[in-house]
Amino acid sequence: MSYGIRAEPHRDDPTRKENDMLTPAPRRAWVATKRRLRTVAPPGTARHRAGTAVRRYALHLASGWRADARLLLAAAGADLAAGQLPRRLPEAVRAATERADTRLRGGDAPGAAVWLARAGSMAFHRVVHFDRLSSPLAESPTEFLAPLHDSDAVRVLNARARREPAAPAPSGRPLRLLIATRGNANFLSEIRRHYEAHGRVDVRYLDLAADPARAHLTRDSTRMIAHILAGDSAYGRAVEDWLRPHLDWADTVFVDWCAAPAVMFTMIDPGPTRIVVRLHSFELFTIWPQLVGFARVDDLVFVSEHMRSLAVAALPQLSAATAPRTCVIPNAMRLRGFARPKPPEARFTLGLVGYDAVAKDARWAVEVLRLLRSRDDRYRLRIVGGAPDLGLSAAARAYHQRLGHDLVELERQGAVSRTGRTEDVPAALTGIGVIVSSSVRESFHCALVEGAASGAVPVVRDWPFFAGHGGGARALFPSDWVVNSPAEAAELIIEQTATEERWRRAGAAASSHAIATWDWPVTRSLLDDLLIGAATADG
């Protein structure tokens, strides 16, 4: 999956047949190699495609040919199809961006867009950042993204400015607030309810995925790139026709998720309308923020400090003179309803809410459980949430198969239970006495905070993705919630659950901290200050 990247047919399309690239002698060798491959794996299978590209690239190296973007991308694609991080991924991305620059210098914006889209589909492939337990972008954002940021074409993408600054908030009438997203309103319920009931705010809600005639415009990043590079296109005019009436109506546009809608709202000049974008987490590991015209964004909202720190390192636009203001506002949550009585037996029940993504790294929690049970077999693990999708990639499938074997073994011992999805998370948490965050990457981890609010003792892995960016979990949570290893987690749990009295006291302290720090009234005041100003925040 390439997160919306789609290369349009073009005379310089990298998917042209490999035979067309080769001189006669290498072509004969390649044809012979392809014949042999047919006996290795059935045609059309992932294994056959991977072997084809790997052997083609090996032949390329052995013959001493100049590194070619098509061959580098094919080899990288083969590794990704096999669930592996390509060894020469930066070289492949740079070769593609150089092709894009060449096309752009020749006045061919659509051709440049195809090559930038190919570069993005490799650099931000899910195997690179989502289906492994580490990410080169998180480890070294400047170095990893250099092949993109060194590109002249990418600099053109980032060169957009707005014709006029955003107008001040109106006086004498309600503020007109447009809330926009695309198919994901998970973090908007409280915000919408609040402002729809606010006496001094008029609200419109726009879900770009809900328009069957236009939703396809949100998925075509190649055409987005081509429009930005060219400055005009039929695609761009279609986006303008769709969004301009909303921009003309609104005083402020709040775009949730720094993804396709944020690109589209900054593809066209916003005029005097104020643009506010909220970035959560996953977006930063996709192409979308690289395409946003941040000079046309007035405020960029993060849900945690470590996400802001990593974004500044990954997006040069955020350090430019035209950069938007940035702020940190936690996700909107009503937490008081989670504080419910827990039975005594919950003391020995660890809880993990959500395990469908590799980034949740449920195997870390399993290791904690094993360490606990080596000392006291009363400890159990309860997993709440839907099952993983084994079809996402070879890398994700391999991880979840290993996890599945772990869980089946422990289920046979009565040590693990899986409850599936639930619409009543507060009720599910009453039976959980220790809430675990085992993730390698989180922007905020609402499920962990909800568990703490319920009175469960929080145990938080120091999320490895963010160890060097703003402190990660240690900067967000009290230090006595955070651990470095499964062994430290087990020791903390043994200590905090040593007696029922101690466990309940620790859980009550966690609940008080969570509600005082992140409950909706706290977040609401921060959002009011941002979106409508303190003078009108009396709704």
LUMLOVEX-805128 format. One record per residue (C-alpha): residue number from 1; x, y, z. Coordinates in nm, 4 decimals. Layout:
<recs>
   n     east    north       up
 NUM        X        Y        Z
...
</recs>
This chain:
<recs>
   n     east    north       up
   1   0.0000   0.0000   0.0000
   2   0.1355   0.3428  -0.0864
   3  -0.0994   0.5762   0.1023
   4  -0.2630   0.7421  -0.1943
   5   0.0350   0.7626  -0.4304
   6  -0.0767   0.6808  -0.7839
   7   0.1462   0.7349  -1.0849
   8  -0.0441   0.8273  -1.3989
   9   0.0503   0.6788  -1.7395
  10   0.3294   0.8833  -1.8930
  11   0.5906   0.8438  -2.1586
  12   0.8593   0.8365  -1.8853
  13   0.6605   0.6070  -1.6566
  14   0.9002   0.3826  -1.4551
  15   0.6770   0.0806  -1.5209
  16   0.7836   0.0484  -1.8868
  17   0.9062  -0.2984  -1.9801
  18   1.2601  -0.3649  -1.8690
  19   1.3561  -0.4954  -2.2128
  20   1.3223  -0.1411  -2.3505
  21   1.5965  -0.0178  -2.1174
  22   1.8674  -0.2616  -2.2170
  23   2.1222  -0.2743  -2.4926
  24   2.1228  -0.5983  -2.6996
  25   2.3693  -0.8087  -2.4975
  26   2.2188  -0.7373  -2.1533
  27   1.8726  -0.7804  -2.3070
  28   1.9583  -1.1355  -2.4188
  29   2.0948  -1.2148  -2.0728
  30   1.7846  -1.0749  -1.9103
  31   1.5471  -1.2737  -2.1308
  32   1.7363  -1.5928  -2.0422
  33   1.7152  -1.5035  -1.6729
  34   1.3390  -1.4466  -1.6986
  35   1.2948  -1.7885  -1.8561
  36   1.4790  -1.9518  -1.5674
  37   1.2651  -1.7603  -1.3180
  38   0.9505  -1.9262  -1.4458
  39   1.0700  -2.2515  -1.2909
  40   1.1354  -2.0886  -0.9516
  41   0.7920  -1.9522  -0.8624
  42   0.4521  -1.9301  -1.0327
  43   0.4084  -1.6169  -1.2479
  44   0.2080  -1.3415  -1.0839
  45   0.3024  -1.4383  -0.7283
  46   0.4733  -1.1970  -0.4938
  47   0.7706  -1.4315  -0.4768
  48   0.8037  -1.4336  -0.8556
  49   0.7833  -1.0531  -0.8753
  50   1.0347  -1.0125  -0.5945
  51   1.2762  -1.2605  -0.7486
  52   1.2400  -1.0984  -1.0884
  53   1.3312  -0.7523  -0.9634
  54   1.6114  -0.8734  -0.7382
  55   1.7729  -1.0713  -1.0186
  56   1.7293  -0.7839  -1.2593
  57   1.9058  -0.5523  -1.0165
  58   2.1799  -0.8087  -0.9519
  59   2.2326  -0.8383  -1.3267
  60   2.2461  -0.4596  -1.3485
  61   2.5197  -0.4419  -1.0823
  62   2.7192  -0.7316  -1.2284
  63   2.7172  -0.5714  -1.5724
  64   2.8461  -0.2404  -1.4363
  65   2.5580  -0.0345  -1.5762
  66   2.5011   0.3154  -1.4477
  67   2.2512   0.3198  -1.1586
  68   1.9125   0.3696  -1.3218
  69   1.6077   0.5008  -1.1366
  70   1.3820   0.2322  -1.2809
  71   1.6110  -0.0490  -1.1738
  72   1.6730   0.0970  -0.8298
  73   1.3001   0.1418  -0.7740
  74   1.2311  -0.2105  -0.8987
  75   1.4867  -0.3576  -0.6595
  76   1.3500  -0.1519  -0.3707
  77   0.9986  -0.2591  -0.4593
  78   1.1039  -0.6229  -0.4544
  79   1.2483  -0.5892  -0.1052
  80   0.9347  -0.4125   0.0158
  81   0.7118  -0.6814  -0.1356
  82   0.9140  -0.9338   0.0628
  83   0.8639  -0.7288   0.3808
  84   1.2235  -0.6055   0.4003
  85   1.3772  -0.2597   0.4295
  86   1.5604  -0.1948   0.1000
  87   1.9337  -0.1538   0.1483
  88   1.9572   0.1085  -0.1255
  89   1.6301   0.2875  -0.0536
  90   1.7851   0.6374  -0.0215
  91   1.9650   0.5877  -0.3526
  92   1.6421   0.4791  -0.5216
  93   1.4509   0.7796  -0.3860
  94   1.7265   1.0184  -0.4913
  95   1.7400   0.8697  -0.8412
  96   1.3651   0.9223  -0.8752
  97   1.3769   1.2822  -0.7511
  98   1.6621   1.3563  -0.9919
  99   1.4411   1.2300  -1.2741
 100   1.1656   1.4580  -1.1443
 101   1.4011   1.7566  -1.1424
 102   1.5078   1.6833  -1.4983
 103   1.1471   1.6638  -1.6106
 104   1.0598   1.9873  -1.4336
 105   1.3525   2.1734  -1.5883
 106   1.2189   2.0625  -1.9254
 107   0.8779   2.2105  -1.8485
 108   0.7117   1.8715  -1.7992
 109   0.5234   1.9095  -1.4704
 110   0.3113   1.5914  -1.5164
 111   0.6266   1.3873  -1.5825
 112   0.7971   1.5376  -1.2774
 113   0.4898   1.4553  -1.0701
 114   0.5037   1.0886  -1.1754
 115   0.8630   1.0612  -1.0587
 116   0.8009   1.2451  -0.7311
 117   0.5060   1.0173  -0.6665
 118   0.7285   0.7158  -0.7256
 119   0.9877   0.8556  -0.4877
 120   0.7181   0.9121  -0.2268
 121   0.5698   0.5665  -0.2687
 122   0.9103   0.4192  -0.1833
 123   1.0170   0.6606   0.0919
 124   0.6832   0.6336   0.2716
 125   0.5929   0.2725   0.1989
 126   0.4168   0.1150   0.4939
 127   0.6881  -0.1514   0.5320
 128   0.9442   0.1223   0.5938
 129   0.7574   0.2940   0.8786
 130   0.4425   0.1074   0.9859
 131   0.4998  -0.2657   0.9625
 132   0.8334  -0.2799   1.1429
 133   0.9368  -0.1919   1.4970
 134   1.1599   0.0960   1.3853
 135   1.1569   0.3720   1.1254
 136   1.4509   0.5454   0.9555
 137   1.2500   0.8676   0.9566
 138   1.2154   0.8546   1.3344
 139   1.5791   0.7554   1.3820
 140   1.7309   1.0246   1.1583
 141   1.4702   1.2437   0.9857
 142   1.7092   1.4884   0.8239
 143   1.9296   1.2179   0.6739
 144   1.6419   0.9943   0.5662
 145   1.4491   1.2740   0.3957
 146   1.7512   1.4407   0.2328
 147   1.6879   1.2772  -0.1078
 148   1.3464   1.4445  -0.1106
 149   1.4401   1.7774   0.0428
 150   1.7423   1.8203  -0.1871
 151   1.5124   1.8070  -0.4899
 152   1.4402   2.1235  -0.6871
 153   1.0920   1.9924  -0.7608
 154   1.0186   1.9467  -0.3900
 155   1.1403   2.3012  -0.3257
 156   0.8872   2.4217  -0.5818
 157   0.6169   2.2277  -0.3954
 158   0.7124   2.4112  -0.0781
 159   0.7309   2.7584  -0.2344
 160   0.3602   2.8476  -0.2206
 161   0.2631   3.1648  -0.0355
 162  -0.0710   3.3241   0.0373
 163  -0.1717   3.6545  -0.1238
 164  -0.3008   3.8103   0.1994
 165  -0.2868   3.7300   0.5682
 166  -0.5795   3.5785   0.7526
 167  -0.8356   3.8341   0.8668
 168  -0.8989   3.8955   1.2388
 169  -1.1940   3.7190   1.4005
 170  -1.5179   3.9000   1.3224
 171  -1.6960   4.1271   1.5681
 172  -2.0718   4.1708   1.5715
 173  -2.1516   3.8204   1.4425
 174  -2.0665   3.4590   1.5244
 175  -1.7383   3.3122   1.4044
 176  -1.7893   3.0859   1.1036
 177  -1.5978   2.7637   1.1690
 178  -1.5564   2.4922   0.9054
 179  -1.4437   2.1563   1.0469
 180  -1.3016   1.9388   0.7697
 181  -1.1724   1.5823   0.7556
 182  -1.1673   1.2829   0.5233
 183  -1.3388   0.9714   0.6518
 184  -1.1923   0.9811   1.0035
 185  -1.3837   1.1763   1.2675
 186  -1.2562   0.9700   1.5618
 187  -1.1197   1.2731   1.7459
 188  -1.3851   1.5273   1.6491
 189  -1.6987   1.4276   1.8431
 190  -1.6434   1.6467   2.1486
 191  -1.5158   1.9358   1.9383
 192  -1.8180   1.9317   1.7088
 193  -2.0668   1.9054   1.9963
 194  -1.9032   2.1933   2.1786
 195  -1.8945   2.4397   1.8904
 196  -2.2314   2.3408   1.7456
 197  -2.3817   2.4357   2.0842
 198  -2.1685   2.7486   2.1218
 199  -2.3717   3.0650   2.0970
 200  -2.1016   3.2626   1.9200
 201  -1.9905   3.0075   1.6618
 202  -2.1578   2.8897   1.3405
 203  -2.0306   2.5449   1.2421
 204  -2.0200   2.3604   0.9147
 205  -1.8815   2.0081   0.8898
 206  -1.7197   1.8791   0.5714
 207  -1.6197   1.5148   0.5251
 208  -1.4431   1.5048   0.1899
 209  -1.4894   1.1269   0.1721
 210  -1.8685   1.1616   0.1915
 211  -1.9129   1.3215  -0.1520
 212  -1.9402   1.0276  -0.3963
 213  -1.8878   1.2488  -0.7008
 214  -1.5726   1.4182  -0.5714
 215  -1.4128   1.1857  -0.3138
 216  -1.1792   1.0515  -0.5827
 217  -1.0087   1.3930  -0.5901
 218  -0.8722   1.3284  -0.2396
 219  -0.6858   1.0157  -0.3460
 220  -0.4878   1.1382  -0.6453
 221  -0.1640   1.2722  -0.5028
 222   0.0140   1.2547  -0.8394
 223  -0.2289   1.5076  -0.9826
 224  -0.1954   1.7183  -0.6673
 225   0.1801   1.7308  -0.7225
 226   0.1408   1.8052  -1.0928
 227  -0.0983   2.0926  -1.0215
 228   0.1296   2.2496  -0.7621
 229   0.4322   2.2233  -0.9916
 230   0.2459   2.3641  -1.2949
 231   0.0421   2.6263  -1.1098
 232  -0.2727   2.5372  -1.3012
 233  -0.4553   2.2222  -1.4109
 234  -0.8008   2.0839  -1.4702
 235  -0.7587   1.8862  -1.1487
 236  -0.6736   2.2002  -0.9513
 237  -0.9717   2.3838  -1.0956
 238  -1.1994   2.0973  -0.9867
 239  -1.0606   2.1228  -0.6329
 240  -1.1076   2.4997  -0.6405
 241  -1.4709   2.4603  -0.7499
 242  -1.5288   2.2195  -0.4611
 243  -1.3543   2.4023  -0.1778
 244  -1.3773   2.7712  -0.2715
 245  -1.7400   2.8130  -0.1549
 246  -1.6412   2.6706   0.1848
 247  -1.3374   2.8995   0.2083
 248  -1.5460   3.2024   0.1117
 249  -1.8003   3.1206   0.3849
 250  -1.5589   3.0365   0.6677
 251  -1.3611   3.2679   0.8913
 252  -1.1580   2.9688   1.0155
 253  -1.1057   2.6228   0.8677
 254  -1.0010   2.3496   1.1117
 255  -0.8582   2.0555   0.9139
 256  -0.8232   1.7409   1.1215
 257  -0.5347   1.5162   1.0116
 258  -0.2431   1.6588   0.8139
 259  -0.3297   1.4445   0.5127
 260  -0.5003   1.4911   0.1744
 261  -0.7515   1.7584   0.2873
 262  -0.4656   1.9709   0.4249
 263  -0.2897   1.9436   0.0878
 264  -0.6055   2.0378  -0.0991
 265  -0.6936   2.3363   0.1183
 266  -0.3417   2.4723   0.0644
 267  -0.3335   2.3937  -0.3094
 268  -0.5592   2.6948  -0.3580
 269  -0.5045   3.0359  -0.2021
 270  -0.7214   3.0635   0.1116
 271  -0.7677   3.4411   0.0801
 272  -0.8458   3.5998   0.4194
 273  -0.9647   3.2696   0.5698
 274  -0.7592   3.1375   0.8586
 275  -0.6314   2.7792   0.8123
 276  -0.5692   2.5577   1.1163
 277  -0.4389   2.2025   1.0673
 278  -0.4044   1.9308   1.3319
 279  -0.1341   1.6625   1.2893
 280  -0.1755   1.3470   1.4969
 281   0.0960   1.0900   1.4241
 282   0.0621   0.8553   1.1291
 283   0.0555   1.1413   0.8768
 284   0.4173   1.2308   0.9454
 285   0.5213   0.8896   0.8120
 286   0.3372   0.9457   0.4815
 287   0.3916   1.1743   0.1843
 288   0.1057   1.4105   0.2755
 289   0.2808   1.6632   0.5036
 290   0.5558   1.6959   0.2433
 291   0.2885   1.8253   0.0008
 292   0.1152   2.0712   0.2347
 293   0.1762   2.4409   0.1656
 294   0.2557   2.5391   0.5233
 295   0.3052   2.9032   0.4254
 296  -0.0734   2.9040   0.3778
 297  -0.1372   2.7487   0.7205
 298  -0.1774   2.9885   1.0123
 299  -0.1668   2.7397   1.3009
 300  -0.0417   2.3818   1.3156
 301  -0.1686   2.1832   1.6138
 302   0.0051   1.8792   1.7614
 303  -0.1307   1.6467   2.0277
 304   0.2070   1.6065   2.2012
 305   0.5404   1.7796   2.2247
 306   0.7394   1.4885   2.0844
 307   0.5266   1.4941   1.7680
 308   0.5994   1.8640   1.7268
 309   0.9710   1.8031   1.7747
 310   0.9836   1.5250   1.5139
 311   0.7698   1.7231   1.2676
 312   1.0011   2.0238   1.2869
 313   1.2948   1.7930   1.2125
 314   1.1122   1.6252   0.9215
 315   0.9544   1.9325   0.7580
 316   1.1912   2.2186   0.6653
 317   0.8898   2.4428   0.5986
 318   0.8250   2.4541   0.9724
 319   1.1564   2.6342   1.0269
 320   1.1076   2.8881   0.7465
 321   1.0149   3.2532   0.7934
 322   0.6688   3.1705   0.6564
 323   0.6121   2.8822   0.9004
 324   0.2792   2.8593   1.0818
 325   0.2464   2.9069   1.4535
 326   0.2594   2.5719   1.6363
 327   0.0974   2.4609   1.9594
 328   0.0318   2.1422   2.1563
 329  -0.3277   2.0551   2.2561
 330  -0.4129   1.7025   2.3743
 331  -0.6934   1.5024   2.2185
 332  -1.0443   1.5792   2.3429
 333  -1.1595   1.3130   2.5899
 334  -1.4281   1.2944   2.8585
 335  -1.2486   1.0980   3.1277
 336  -1.4610   1.1235   3.4417
 337  -1.6971   0.8536   3.3190
 338  -1.4129   0.6018   3.3155
 339  -1.3669   0.6084   3.6947
 340  -1.5696   0.3054   3.8035
 341  -1.5230   0.0493   4.0844
 342  -1.2916  -0.2423   4.0093
 343  -1.3247  -0.5897   4.1621
 344  -1.0300  -0.7202   4.3704
 345  -0.9309  -0.9752   4.1049
 346  -0.8624  -0.6935   3.8546
 347  -0.5397  -0.6319   4.0473
 348  -0.3698  -0.9164   3.8568
 349  -0.5192  -0.8385   3.5149
 350  -0.3059  -0.6489   3.2676
 351  -0.4931  -0.4738   2.9902
 352  -0.3907  -0.3926   2.6343
 353  -0.6452  -0.1938   2.4351
 354  -0.5737  -0.2254   2.0624
 355  -0.3275  -0.4691   1.9046
 356  -0.4144  -0.4612   1.5358
 357  -0.1057  -0.2608   1.4289
 358   0.2574  -0.3702   1.4456
 359   0.3344  -0.0369   1.6172
 360   0.1335  -0.1554   1.9205
 361   0.3998  -0.4279   1.9644
 362   0.1801  -0.6578   2.1699
 363   0.4707  -0.9047   2.1892
 364   0.6393  -0.6613   2.4299
 365   0.3366  -0.6932   2.6603
 366   0.3490  -1.0712   2.6210
 367   0.7114  -1.0674   2.7382
 368   0.6081  -0.8639   3.0428
 369   0.3363  -1.1193   3.1192
 370   0.5806  -1.4086   3.0942
 371   0.8181  -1.2411   3.3381
 372   0.5327  -1.1805   3.5819
 373   0.4021  -1.5350   3.5593
 374   0.7481  -1.6762   3.6240
 375   0.7000  -1.5280   3.9722
 376   0.3232  -1.5372   4.0229
 377   0.0854  -1.7245   3.7925
 378  -0.2144  -1.5160   3.9018
 379  -0.1233  -1.2513   3.6442
 380  -0.3307  -1.2466   3.3246
 381  -0.3421  -1.0361   3.0081
 382  -0.6718  -0.9168   2.8622
 383  -0.6575  -0.7828   2.5057
 384  -0.9384  -0.5551   2.3906
 385  -0.9766  -0.4720   2.0210
 386  -1.0166  -0.6142   1.6740
 387  -0.7838  -0.8725   1.5252
 388  -0.4929  -0.7668   1.3016
 389  -0.5289  -0.7575   0.9240
 390  -0.2846  -1.0173   0.7922
 391  -0.3082  -0.8888   0.4359
 392  -0.1362  -0.5528   0.4791
 393   0.2207  -0.6590   0.3966
 394   0.4603  -0.9486   0.4298
 395   0.6317  -0.7688   0.7186
 396   0.3070  -0.7144   0.9102
 397   0.1952  -1.0702   0.8390
 398   0.5207  -1.2146   0.9753
 399   0.4939  -1.0093   1.2955
 400   0.1301  -1.0969   1.3590
 401   0.1891  -1.4646   1.2901
 402   0.4579  -1.4683   1.5579
 403   0.2250  -1.2809   1.7922
 404  -0.0533  -1.5265   1.7146
 405   0.1645  -1.8207   1.8151
 406   0.2509  -1.6437   2.1425
 407  -0.1132  -1.5751   2.2235
 408  -0.2400  -1.9244   2.1395
 409   0.0216  -2.0756   2.3702
 410  -0.0745  -1.8440   2.6574
 411  -0.4476  -1.8854   2.5956
 412  -0.4054  -2.2595   2.6441
 413  -0.2589  -2.1803   2.9864
 414  -0.5507  -1.9521   3.0722
 415  -0.3116  -1.6562   3.0841
 416  -0.4502  -1.4520   2.7925
 417  -0.8003  -1.3614   2.6831
 418  -0.9080  -1.1659   2.3744
 419  -1.2412  -0.9860   2.4017
 420  -1.2632  -0.8292   2.0548
 421  -1.3990  -0.4842   1.9809
 422  -1.6305  -0.3115   2.2250
 423  -1.8413   0.0035   2.2124
 424  -1.8280   0.0297   2.5943
 425  -1.4625   0.0800   2.6791
 426  -1.5302   0.2132   3.0341
 427  -1.7104  -0.1140   3.1177
 428  -1.4295  -0.3221   2.9675
 429  -1.1752  -0.1370   3.1792
 430  -1.3466  -0.2210   3.5096
 431  -1.1882  -0.5656   3.4968
 432  -0.8387  -0.4347   3.4186
 433  -0.6087  -0.3381   3.7044
 434  -0.2916  -0.2521   3.5101
 435  -0.3106  -0.0689   3.1765
 436  -0.0139  -0.1246   2.9467
 437   0.1211   0.0860   2.6598
 438   0.3592  -0.1473   2.4772
 439   0.3813   0.0610   2.1579
 440   0.6908   0.1665   1.9692
 441   0.5061   0.4770   1.8455
 442   0.2197   0.6828   1.9868
 443   0.1291   1.0477   1.9512
 444  -0.0666   1.0520   2.2769
 445  -0.2243   0.7082   2.3400
 446  -0.5811   0.7828   2.4404
 447  -0.6455   0.4209   2.5428
 448  -0.3650   0.4388   2.7985
 449  -0.4991   0.7659   2.9407
 450  -0.8533   0.6250   2.9558
 451  -0.7184   0.3222   3.1412
 452  -0.5392   0.5461   3.3892
 453  -0.8583   0.7489   3.4385
 454  -1.0396   0.4222   3.5164
 455  -0.8061   0.3624   3.8097
 456  -0.5794   0.1074   3.6440
 457  -0.2095   0.1378   3.7227
 458  -0.0358   0.2750   3.4091
 459   0.2766   0.1057   3.2740
 460   0.4152   0.2839   2.9688
 461   0.6990   0.1715   2.7496
 462   0.9289   0.4630   2.6621
 463   0.8197   0.4674   2.2970
 464   1.1388   0.3957   2.0965
 465   1.0401   0.6044   1.7931
 466   1.0580   0.9228   1.9982
 467   1.3520   0.8628   2.2288
 468   1.5392   1.1579   2.0734
 469   1.2435   1.3856   1.9980
 470   1.0986   1.5895   2.2815
 471   1.1223   1.3152   2.5413
 472   0.8406   1.0941   2.4099
 473   0.6444   0.9151   2.6794
 474   0.8693   1.0504   2.9553
 475   0.7826   1.4090   2.8666
 476   0.4113   1.3328   2.8440
 477   0.3482   1.1151   3.1495
 478   0.4687   1.1081   3.5129
 479   0.8104   0.9477   3.5365
 480   0.6847   0.6669   3.7602
 481   0.4554   0.5473   3.4792
 482   0.7354   0.4965   3.2240
 483   0.9773   0.2031   3.1869
 484   1.2564   0.1107   2.9465
 485   1.2198  -0.2669   2.9240
 486   0.9866  -0.5590   2.9939
 487   1.1963  -0.6385   3.3017
 488   1.1428  -0.2874   3.4394
 489   0.7731  -0.3146   3.3605
 490   0.7435  -0.6420   3.5487
 491   0.9217  -0.4977   3.8520
 492   0.6946  -0.1923   3.8529
 493   0.3819  -0.4083   3.8320
 494   0.5003  -0.6405   4.1110
 495   0.5684  -0.3343   4.3273
 496   0.2394  -0.1536   4.2555
 497   0.0234  -0.4646   4.2973
 498   0.2021  -0.6046   4.6014
 499  -0.1128  -0.5553   4.8115
 500  -0.4689  -0.4613   4.7232
 501  -0.4381  -0.1421   4.9252
 502  -0.1245  -0.0331   4.7433
 503  -0.2743  -0.1177   4.4032
 504  -0.5913   0.0818   4.4722
 505  -0.3902   0.3763   4.6029
 506  -0.1686   0.3810   4.2903
 507  -0.4728   0.3508   4.0641
 508  -0.6526   0.6353   4.2401
 509  -0.3473   0.8607   4.2029
 510  -0.3259   0.7796   3.8308
 511  -0.6961   0.8505   3.7838
 512  -0.6708   1.1868   3.9599
 513  -0.3719   1.2881   3.7488
 514  -0.5331   1.1842   3.4192
 515  -0.8589   1.3667   3.4873
 516  -0.6900   1.6819   3.6160
 517  -0.4494   1.6956   3.3210
 518  -0.6416   1.5703   3.0144
 519  -1.0149   1.5772   3.0834
 520  -1.2315   1.7663   2.8334
 521  -1.2719   2.0915   3.0328
 522  -0.8921   2.1357   3.0257
 523  -0.8601   2.0658   2.6550
 524  -1.1712   2.2683   2.5730
 525  -1.0242   2.5882   2.7100
 526  -0.7088   2.5383   2.5016
 527  -0.9134   2.4840   2.1863
 528  -1.1288   2.7887   2.2599
 529  -0.8204   3.0042   2.2950
 530  -0.6883   2.8726   1.9634
 531  -1.0006   2.8720   1.7495
 532  -1.2181   3.1545   1.8752
 533  -1.0091   3.3521   2.1225
 534  -1.0574   3.4012   2.4949
 535  -1.2954   3.6919   2.4413
 536  -1.5598   3.4675   2.2814
 537  -1.4964   3.1459   2.4750
 538  -1.7990   3.1747   2.7013
 539  -2.0168   2.9146   2.5278
</recs>
